Amino acid sequence: MAVEVTWWGHATATVLDSGTTVLTDPLLVHRLAHLRRRRGQLPPARAAEADLVLVSHLHADHLHVGSLARLAAGTRVVVPAGAVRAVPGLRRLAKVLRFEEVAAGDLVRAGALTVRAVPAAHDGRRLPYGPHRAPALGYVIEGEARTYFAGDTGLWDGMAKAVGPVDVALLPVGGWGPFLGSEHLDARRAADAAALLAPACAVPVHYGTYWPIGLDAVRPHEFHSPGTEFVRMAAHHAPAVEAHLLGHGEHVRWGAAG
């Protein structure tokens, strides 16, 4: 087995490669402010077990202090440069967790893996609090396979060059509200990203998990459909890419022998 990806919902996934477990943007709660988990059970306790945690940017549905507090003491957590200064809750957790701040181009090693931070086209501020900024990032996890976790991003010039060759891509295809701006990928733009990056395998994430309370009847297809729309559009725009639609808690393996 080269790599196994398990999707827990929203942008939270586990990547298992070369015996090392990497957890992305952990969001492990039923409710976050005005957002309620509307699909899938909460991830089990084992979802918080990781050798390395990657946080893409400071928005609270990606950097969730309460979810990070569920990690085992001593867990390494990679965050964008400036995150600890910008988020007071991280300073408290720094007594328990090992935070490592990175910028685009930086490398982090964990076991047999090398993780490279790459740019993302997204507002990285901790909204709506404070003046401190931190970059939004994606990450390329390289071991037996090369797995790209996009975090939250729009399409941007030079994306394919900056990310480089990848085997597996975790691409955001939706959001948590009925409207997405240009700094996000919807299903069509994610299919375009798949065509640019040309991974062997793509997994749609960041959709169909959380939705604002009271908006159940407002364009509900924006909650339910992005994953299937991505698979359909990828078949047309990136036919060489094998798109895998996962349910919450399901996994896909890529590169298994035989």
Steps between C-alpha positions, in 0.01 A plus 500: 500500500643837402248734663163479673274804534208506746254788484339599830299793362562862396878542451592237758675194361760246604781416260689182582824460307821311581369413847451866594158651569428859395177677603374806312303796639336311789140605565359242740191665647126494442465878491726796428339841564214520248600181320346163581620161384217371286650188345706216636576398855768685689843352429599231751767563760760326282463778240693728737796260507772627271875526471467837330211748467481751215299823534446684173385841624358688796126493426323332790362212292859405414690609809262394776657539842256262672575224253875552530459467878390139440840405362739302714761694692813550297329476160676704231269758340611691191335842467551802272765751609350746748220271615609473865518879530163546330300238694522529880366148547808360332725665755318308770526174306870558437559371852369161383543480122806561283418777255720553195439811291569483127474712187466391138807307393591375848552128559403293803608139550303238688620142495562407136285791378594844378228764511538812286288809563363656180305823438122526495278772355294571811471759778704360786396741776336387822167668436354709648764542766810714506742648247746213481532321168623156409520340158252243380685187396461162340731206561660228289565184703769288338583143594412196294254734326464876462175626652384861461272643766372828359347641819276780371598667176390643171672439170815707453766556239793268550300255711619187318863612510490590870328177603701279265425142399257322732338158509203582725323835543256595776307785342239725665185503289252697713466687825264556789266752342305551180748741342869451419739775399796478267732391782323164514465208265151392406443174317581645158811689610617192692464297181711765324757470780502122451568554131788737581658282767434167325510272806420134451234521772290790634279510809243780544492652850371812675131450424192324630588504871426835667224745411380822665217459743176629348614465139383143446253608233725756327648344187544160671657356185810707585535279807416164348626503143860630470665160539297326233523809278877491531514133401280572198697807391837337558398219268452763231777751575764265644417154362840356592435575870321234703259686730395323820185612679536406866241493774593621846740253656568321170843459348671444169833331437722597212803311373425169671693212343302258289 
